[in-house]
Amino acid sequence: MPSTRGGFVASLSASYEYCRALHRRHGRSYYLATRLLPAWKRRHVHALYGFTRYTDDIVDQLETGRGGDAQHRARRLDGWTARFRAGLAGEPTGPDPILPAVLHTIAVFDLPLADFDAFLTSMRMDLTVREYQDYSDLLGYMEGSAAVIGTMMLPVLLAENRAGRPAADRLAAMREPARQLGLGFQLTNFIRDVAEDLQRDRVYLPQRDLDRFGVSRADLAADSAGPAVRELVRFEIDRAREHYRAAEPGIALLPPVSQRCIRLAATVYGGILVEIERNGYDVLSRRAVVPRRRRLTAVIQQLGRPA
């Protein structure tokens, strides 16, 4: 466990605060859900979000606003990965706003490092992979980009107190529902962000699905969705909801305070799919956003649950 003497406390506190601010700025729906967690859990969720968001921003070049080809982004990702691995090994990493918080969180909950390896592997795929042939291929990517984020979170959500680590058998039993929820969230993002992803020359919806509904890249680049695109989106929404249904038994087994948080997150993300349906499955003319009043209603409903 890192020392809490000297300047480390300030640096660790500042790192957690940086991750919180990053989460608030970029992950509004999920950030809202974390407000239902006790503060001692919340900061660890912010740290994991900060790590994954910062890595994703390196790949997409959103954080710095810089351009750059795949080689430039690969070098940045290599450097970030090397600093992260050095930190895991207890080596100096140099000043960094995120690493102290995520390394501390990993140590506190003994998080499986294989999940972080899988995540970094999927992020590297985004540098070169522009499309996926079928859903099995996409699931291979989402295993690292989404499913493992669910399993990273699981020890934090299951912990009953600051010092407690969940039993191994309980973690094992909850792992698959956590994976499924991560997959549901990710596929929801892919459905909503078709137009945005295409601007980065990426199509995450499987090529086999596009072929099935007669959808071309030109159709996805249109100002609004034609009938074929709408049928494709309807199909993918049904698939996303299968993941949410598979996650539901696990949500019910979480400690009440964590259960409220995850139910709110699932409700808000599920609400994105509802908004897409209300817009006639047109994900090209505007980005689906859950209205603020519906998000507040969902918060009130979860606050009414016993904690």
C-alpha positions in Angstrom: 0.0 0.0 0.0 1.4 3.4 -0.9 2.7 5.6 2.0 0.3 8.3 3.3 3.0 10.5 4.6 4.6 13.6 3.2 3.4 15.0 -0.1 1.8 11.8 -1.3 -1.6 12.5 0.2 -1.9 15.8 -1.6 -0.8 14.2 -4.8 -3.2 11.2 -4.4 -6.1 13.5 -3.4 -5.4 15.7 -6.4 -5.4 12.6 -8.7 -8.7 11.4 -7.5 -10.1 15.0 -7.9 -8.7 15.1 -11.5 -10.5 11.8 -12.3 -13.7 13.1 -10.8 -13.6 16.2 -12.9 -12.8 14.2 -16.0 -15.8 11.9 -15.2 -18.1 14.8 -14.6 -17.1 16.4 -17.9 -17.3 13.4 -20.2 -19.4 10.7 -18.5 -22.5 12.7 -17.4 -25.0 9.8 -17.3 -22.7 7.5 -15.4 -21.4 10.3 -13.2 -24.9 11.1 -12.2 -25.3 7.4 -11.1 -22.2 7.5 -9.0 -23.7 10.3 -6.9 -25.7 7.5 -5.3 -22.6 5.8 -4.0 -20.9 6.6 -0.7 -17.9 8.9 -1.2 -15.4 6.2 -0.3 -16.6 4.1 -3.2 -17.3 6.9 -5.5 -13.7 8.1 -5.8 -12.6 4.6 -6.9 -15.2 4.6 -9.7 -13.9 8.0 -10.8 -10.3 6.6 -10.9 -11.3 3.7 -13.1 -13.3 6.0 -15.4 -10.3 8.4 -15.5 -8.0 5.6 -16.6 -10.3 4.3 -19.3 -11.3 7.7 -20.6 -7.8 9.0 -20.8 -6.6 5.9 -22.7 -9.5 6.2 -25.1 -8.8 9.9 -25.6 -5.2 9.0 -26.6 -6.5 6.8 -29.3 -9.2 9.2 -30.5 -7.1 12.4 -30.0 -9.9 14.1 -28.1 -8.2 15.1 -24.9 -5.5 17.2 -26.5 -7.3 18.3 -29.6 -4.3 17.2 -31.7 -4.4 15.3 -34.9 -1.9 12.7 -35.8 -1.6 9.5 -37.6 -1.9 6.0 -36.1 1.9 5.9 -35.5 1.8 9.1 -33.5 -1.1 7.8 -31.4 0.5 4.4 -31.0 3.6 6.1 -29.6 1.5 8.0 -27.1 -0.4 4.8 -26.1 2.9 3.0 -25.7 4.2 5.7 -23.4 1.1 5.7 -21.3 1.1 1.9 -21.1 4.7 1.9 -20.1 4.1 4.4 -17.3 1.1 2.4 -16.1 3.1 -0.8 -16.0 6.0 0.9 -14.3 3.6 2.2 -11.6 2.2 -1.3 -11.1 5.8 -2.5 -10.5 6.4 0.2 -8.0 8.7 2.1 -10.2 8.7 5.9 -10.6 6.3 7.2 -13.2 6.9 10.9 -13.1 4.1 13.5 -12.5 0.8 12.2 -13.7 -2.8 13.3 -12.9 -4.4 9.9 -13.2 -1.9 7.2 -12.3 -1.8 7.8 -8.5 -5.6 7.3 -8.2 -5.9 4.3 -10.4 -2.8 2.5 -9.0 -4.2 3.1 -5.5 -7.6 1.7 -6.5 -6.0 -1.4 -8.0 -4.0 -1.9 -4.8 -7.0 -1.3 -2.4 -9.3 -3.8 -4.2 -6.6 -6.2 -5.7 -8.2 -5.7 -9.1 -7.3 -8.3 -11.7 -4.5 -6.9 -14.0 -5.7 -9.1 -16.8 -8.7 -6.8 -17.2 -6.4 -3.9 -17.7 -4.4 -5.8 -20.2 -7.5 -6.7 -22.2 -8.6 -3.1 -22.1 -5.3 -1.8 -23.4 -5.4 -4.4 -26.2 -8.8 -3.3 -27.4 -7.7 0.4 -27.3 -4.8 -0.6 -29.5 -7.2 -2.2 -32.0 -8.8 1.2 -32.5 -5.6 2.5 -34.1 -5.9 0.1 -37.1 -9.3 -1.8 -37.1 -12.0 0.1 -38.9 -14.8 -2.5 -39.1 -15.9 -5.8 -37.8 -17.1 -8.7 -39.9 -19.7 -10.2 -37.6 -20.9 -9.8 -34.0 -18.5 -12.5 -32.8 -15.6 -10.3 -34.0 -17.1 -7.2 -32.4 -17.6 -9.1 -29.1 -13.9 -9.8 -29.2 -13.2 -6.1 -29.2 -15.9 -5.3 -26.7 -14.5 -7.9 -24.3 -11.6 -5.5 -23.7 -13.4 -2.2 -24.3 -16.5 -2.8 -22.2 -16.9 -6.2 -20.5 -13.7 -5.9 -18.5 -14.8 -2.4 -17.3 -17.8 -4.1 -15.7 -15.5 -6.6 -14.0 -13.0 -3.9 -12.9 -15.9 -2.2 -11.2 -17.2 -5.3 -9.5 -14.9 -5.5 -6.4 -15.7 -1.8 -5.7 -19.4 -2.3 -6.0 -19.5 -5.5 -3.9 -17.3 -4.1 -1.1 -19.3 -3.6 2.1 -16.8 -1.3 3.8 -13.6 0.5 3.1 -11.3 -2.3 4.2 -13.3 -5.3 2.9 -12.6 -7.2 -0.2 -15.5 -9.4 -1.6 -15.1 -13.2 -1.3 -13.7 -14.9 -4.4 -16.7 -17.1 -4.9 -19.0 -14.0 -4.9 -16.9 -12.2 -7.4 -16.9 -15.3 -9.6 -20.7 -15.6 -9.5 -21.2 -11.9 -10.4 -18.6 -11.7 -13.1 -20.8 -12.7 -16.0 -23.6 -10.2 -15.2 -21.0 -7.5 -14.9 -19.6 -8.4 -18.3 -23.1 -8.3 -19.8 -23.9 -4.9 -18.5 -20.6 -3.5 -19.8 -21.5 -5.0 -23.2 -25.0 -3.5 -23.1 -23.6 0.0 -22.3 -21.0 -0.3 -25.1 -23.4 -1.5 -27.8 -25.8 1.3 -26.8 -23.0 3.8 -27.4 -22.2 2.2 -30.8 -25.8 2.5 -31.8 -26.1 6.1 -30.7 -22.8 7.2 -32.1 -22.9 5.8 -35.6 -22.4 9.1 -37.3 -19.7 10.3 -34.9 -17.7 7.0 -35.3 -18.0 7.2 -39.1 -16.2 10.6 -38.9 -13.3 8.7 -37.4 -13.5 6.2 -40.2 -14.9 3.5 -37.9 -18.0 1.4 -38.2 -18.6 -0.7 -35.2 -21.9 -2.3 -36.2 -20.9 -5.6 -37.8 -20.6 -5.7 -41.6 -22.7 -8.9 -41.7 -25.6 -6.9 -40.1 -25.1 -4.0 -42.6 -25.2 -6.6 -45.5 -28.3 -8.2 -44.0 -30.3 -4.9 -44.1 -28.7 -3.6 -47.3 -26.9 -0.7 -45.6 -23.7 0.9 -47.1 -21.3 3.3 -45.6 -22.8 6.0 -47.8 -26.2 5.3 -46.1 -24.5 5.8 -42.7 -23.0 9.1 -43.9 -26.4 10.6 -44.9 -28.0 13.5 -43.0 -30.9 11.3 -41.9 -31.5 7.5 -41.7 -33.3 5.8 -44.5 -35.5 2.8 -44.0 -32.7 0.2 -44.2 -30.6 2.0 -41.6 -33.7 2.3 -39.3 -34.3 -1.5 -39.5 -30.6 -2.1 -38.8 -30.8 0.1 -35.7 -34.0 -1.6 -34.5 -32.2 -5.0 -34.8 -29.1 -3.7 -32.8 -31.3 -2.2 -30.1 -32.9 -5.6 -29.6 -29.5 -7.1 -29.3 -28.4 -4.5 -26.7 -31.4 -5.2 -24.6 -30.5 -8.9 -24.5 -27.3 -7.9 -22.8 -29.2 -5.8 -20.3 -31.6 -8.7 -19.5 -28.6 -11.0 -19.0 -27.1 -8.5 -16.5 -30.3 -8.0 -14.4 -29.9 -11.0 -12.1 -26.5 -9.8 -11.1 -27.7 -6.2 -10.4 -30.3 -7.7 -7.9 -27.5 -9.3 -5.9 -25.4 -6.1 -5.4 -25.4 -4.4 -2.0 -28.3 -2.0 -1.9 -26.2 1.2 -2.1 -24.4 -0.1 -5.2 -27.5 -1.6 -6.6 -29.2 1.9 -6.7 -26.2 3.3 -8.6 -26.1 0.6 -11.2 -29.9 0.5 -11.7 -29.8 4.2 -12.3 -27.0 3.8 -14.8 -28.8 1.0 -16.6 -32.0 3.0 -16.6 -30.3 6.1 -18.1 -28.4 4.1 -20.7 -31.6 2.1 -21.5 -33.3 5.5 -21.9 -30.9 6.3 -24.8 -32.4 3.4 -26.7 -35.9 4.6 -25.9 -35.0 8.1 -27.2 -33.7 6.5 -30.4 -37.0 4.6 -30.8 -38.9 7.8 -30.3 -36.9 9.4 -33.0 -38.0 6.7 -35.4 -34.6 4.8 -35.2 -32.9 7.7 -36.9 -29.4 8.0 -35.3 -28.0 10.2 -38.0 -30.0 13.4 -37.8 -29.4 14.0 -34.1 -27.6 12.4 -31.1 -30.1 10.7 -28.8 -30.0 12.2 -25.3 -32.2 11.3 -22.3 -34.1 14.5 -21.3 -33.1 16.0 -18.0 -36.5 15.5 -16.5 -36.4 11.8 -17.2 -33.0 11.5 -15.6 -34.2 13.3 -12.5 -37.2 11.0 -12.3 -34.9 8.0 -12.5 -32.8 9.5 -9.7 -35.8 10.1 -7.5 -37.0 6.5 -8.1 -33.6 5.1 -7.0 -33.4 7.4 -4.0 -36.7 5.8 -2.9 -35.0 2.4 -2.7 -33.6 1.4 0.7 -29.8 1.9 0.9 
